């Protein structure tokens, strides 16, 4: 009987070891990933790997209960709460949930393009959380944020579980407290936005990069290098008196995203443009090209409730953010209009991006369109 008991005990222990080993195998290996990060605009995956005695994580509560940065270009008046959409959406979870399987039976959190992991310690070397231990041997870039003499140090890692991915590890300790993080949250959030633009342009080089004739038409026929997703179709290619119009559209039953490209046969002087002239110029264009079935057209909204902002990138690139309204309807939405002056070829390229998405968050769609427009800047640098 004793021998049988020992055999049964040995068998149970063996099965337990096998089970634990198999469970460990659920965590994907870090470094040299073969999978590509998922496209997910306007979102950061927050992982709490700290030891906390509280039932609810102080780190996660910080993100769940707080709306920090506000992007005035993402106004969503269809939201029941009204007001503005945040600059980023935070998907928060405990470290134990990070490698959990989705409803489809696959692990996907680790494929997020932007991941922020909180762990215990004053530096990443102090962090002993299992999720961090595997990452620490990889090359890190220290990132320092300082506001009002309060400093927060993070560690950036590239391509940890997926290609075209950024993982930011933030140690939390006595010096590196959540108060320090909160003091720097706007800078950290803007850093995520900038990092997303960098990743976003690269991600279009992955599986979603256009390989067909549309990209070739833009690049070879018109000398315009712009990266965009394969879901966009060329719906208009029309010669104008002083140039050409090309219209790219991504349409679903619920919404549509648009990029209209104007090629103008003269180099504009951007220094002569101001709010009034920019509004008049866009209204003249949209009255010609964006007419609705109710007999009206699209115009820039000039109500004080809707933002209108001009951003000068450099002497030959400016960006305009605003809102449009369709006359004779209640339809409206945000737009981004970008002017690029090519003095060498004596021309101006204007890219107008806008969405129609009633009762939906516009943040992911507008962020996606914005990064497509930013991809054109490299041609001028």
C-alpha angles and dihedrals in degrees: 000000000000091000091050090050090051091049092050091047091049091049093050092048091048092051090048092052091048091049093049092048091051090049090052088054090064091077108085117233119259127234130035094035121193097198123081122233118259118255105249115154121202097011137110123191108223117202123190110207095161124116108245130171093202117101089232121045115248088211095053093042088056090062099035095052100038134073107192122169119035120206106210090201092064098062109160111189091170088068108106088232092047122207127080136336118239121253091243138022113220121214101199128195145151117259089251089062097048097086095034117129120255124233087269090060097250134108111243112153091085089059093063111122094223120041128170118192123193118202138165118271146067091257136014089260088065094054113104100173111132093236090055098043092069092049100047096078089060121090112276132198113208113228118196125200121188130182124167091347091306110123130198121188122203133178120225121209124185127217098356102156099356140025115262093024134135122205118188116195115200117190116212118208142126094296094029097052131161086252088063090049092049091050089056099036096114092052091045091048092050088049089056090050092051091045090051091055090052093047092041094058090048093047091061086062088063130069095320096055114125111247100171136087098286094071089043091052091054096044103035101033100035106019093237118138110198127155119217141157122275090242090074116094130197103243099167136028108169133164116230132196092262102021140324142294124218121184124201119190138182108195132184130169089261104042147345135225121206142193116188115190121203117195108197121191096226137062109246122215102237092194089070093059123097137160095282096046093045092051091047092047094052093044090053090051097045093046087061100042109021108057124149135216091255090068096256135103141215122280135175110266109239098183113126088236091068122065126237117186136172119206120189110211093181139314094300103032129062130167127208123199121192148122131268130208128199110230116240091018139074092237119122142147147163126282138189119207119191127193120200118182117206104192093174091064093029095238143114125222117203120190117193117192124185142150137216108207114146115204092357136110108265095192099094094043096047092044089053092050091047093055090050089054091047090055088070092063093075090067089062098045 
